[in-house]
Amino acid sequence: MKFTVTRSFSTRISIYILLVTGAILCATFLVFYRSARKQVQIEAETRASVSLDNTVLRIDEVLHSVEVALTNNAWQVDRYIHCPDSMFSIARRLLESNSIIIGSAIAFEPDYYPEKGHFFSPYAYRNGDSIACKQLGVESYDYHYMDWYQIPKLLDRPYWSEPYFDTGGGEKIMTTYSLPLHDGNGKLYAVFTADLSLEWLAQKVGSLKLYPDSYNLVIGRSGTYLVHPYPERILTETIFTATYDMKDTTVVGIGHRMIAGEKGFATIQNDSLSTSYIFYAPVERTGWSVAVACTYDDIFAGVDRIRNRIVIIAAAGLLLLLVFCLYTIRQLVHPLTRLANSIRNIAQGDLMTPLPPLGKRHDEMGMLYDSFGFMQHSLSEYMKELAATTANKERIESELRIASEIQMEMIPKIFPPFPERKDIDLFATILPAKAVGGDLYDFFVENDCLFFTVADVSGKGIPASLLMVVTRSLFRTMASHLKTPAAILSSLNDALSESNESGMFVTMFLGVLHLKTGVLAYCNAGHNPPVFFTQQEQAHFLQVTPNIPLGLFHGFSYTEQELTLKADASLFLYTDGVTEAENPDKQLFSEERLLKELDRLSDGTPTFIVNQMMEAIHSHAAGAEQSDDITMLCLHYLPQ
């Protein structure tokens, strides 16, 4: 029987790869390893959860038995309250009937029995195999300030204390259950206690052994170790301080969840134990938390051995697959080698290179050959169109460059502008966002008056630049006839608003400074208020009347204002491209930073101030694209 293989190039390659990789990898590694590892992890979690619950239950039973024992004996204290010496017997009998309790005290309020003095706290404790009694309260051991006395008194309810080393009492690490006692009037007169040694807790937790290398621990309400495989850490370290040198901070989060009384499971990366799994559960009666830590090797040792074997088998299979594919694919793609040589010549610019003959093929190879032929024809046509488009683009860029040069020649650009005058220093600059812009500054001196302005045309690009040119020409014309800022702006507004079908407008600040008297008459048409500052006075915005921009409403009457400049005063005019300059995080340069920078630069010349402000804007932008034109003008008044 003749074996026929499909003529599709892609199908043949897919069949060869799928037959080999599907048999070796999918069946032996992915399916088995993932499912086996998941099952082992689920089993480990279930086993840990059940063991933890049983351990917590056994601990809770012991604590509950102590609470019940203390509650059942509390009535004797009230019955023999008039016989203080009988309290020793009550505490002793409690220890005799409860072998787990190592000590018990009946701590009375200060001076409760005047004849017994300020302290009276009969205490029974285990001394080897016998039970001894003593008076617990003395000047050096004021139990009234101990946690086991103070906290249940303040809370007015039973309380399990955090484990502590009892110096002057039991002389060992213990935890105390305290039961407040009240008289018939509800007033607290004593605290009845029962002490438990932490040895029983270590024994209970030590019986929890999930894996050969697993270890257990218990932390208190504050995270202090109560049970730990390293005894020197008990009561001296917390779960937080013990992990300072660990790179993985997961343990800190586990500690917070354990303190919060949560139950759960987490994975940590320990520097010495590699990956470990922590299972934890709360002891709700005391606020403690029990945890068991198991290493990765303990849980997944069996699965990892199988994984290693599969990896070896898969590596051998992949090697065979590599040899097989190299031989097979080389035979299939040989025609592509000749086609690639022709395509390389086309890519180097020889679009007329002929493609090698391939014969009649109806698979993907034939489709690829036809596609390259079509591409060759399309590239030839595209190169012709690209040449024409490039020529047009260069012509437009040349015209824009000439337009920009013409626009910049219309504004003053020689500084210092008035070298013969000593009473005024001035510097200005424009940085368009595009080839041409809509910002404007201008100034001139006539009859000892300095006329100066900064304006911003709405929009950007060629339309804004045309309106800017018109505005500058009208300003020069009207300022030579009308001497007040309000009259000049009113005339400008009427001229621009006529036939303004595009709806464009101009914001402008115009000032006229009488250089001999220092009187500044100014008018603002919807523009950013200038900044006023001296070397002695902080920078602040000039108070301006909010007139409307130019070109919106015909016949609007503008209101001007007046200010007398003192010697050494400076004005800083700008457009909104300064304060609204953005950095890559879309944060604005802002008016606050503008004032701060001007305060820093207040002792500089106008040239220095403007150049430094431009550097501050570029530093803030940090390479972000400029979105608006930037214009700045700074003048310094220096009357003789």
Salt bridges, closest charged atoms under 4 A:
ASP53 OD1 - LYS263 NZ 2.73
ASP60 OD1 - ARG285 NE 3.03
GLU67 OE1 - ARG285 NH1 2.64
ASP85 OD1 - LYS116 NZ 2.74
GLU109 OE2 - LYS153 NZ 3.28
ASP111 OD2 - HIS118 ND1 3.32
ASP142 OD1 - HIS144 ND1 3.07
ASP156 OD1 - HIS182 NE2 2.66
GLU162 OE1 - ARG221 NE 3.93
GLU237 OE1 - ARG233 NE 3.72
ASP304 OD1 - ARG307 NH1 3.48
ASP363 OD2 - ARG12 NH2 3.51
ASP363 OD2 - ARG361 NH2 2.90
GLU399 OE2 - ARG395 NH1 3.36
ASP423 OD2 - ARG421 NH2 2.96
ASP442 OD2 - ARG472 NE 3.40
ASP442 OD2 - ARG476 NE 2.71
GLU446 OE2 - LYS483 NZ 2.66
ASP448 OD1 - ARG421 NH2 3.21
ASP448 OD2 - LYS516 NZ 3.27
ASP494 OD1 - HIS554 NE2 3.98
GLU537 OE2 - HIS540 ND1 3.77
ASP568 OD1 - HIS636 NE2 2.60
GLU582 OE1 - LYS586 NZ 3.88
GLU597 OE2 - ARG593 NE 3.87
GLU597 OE1 - ARG600 NH2 2.56
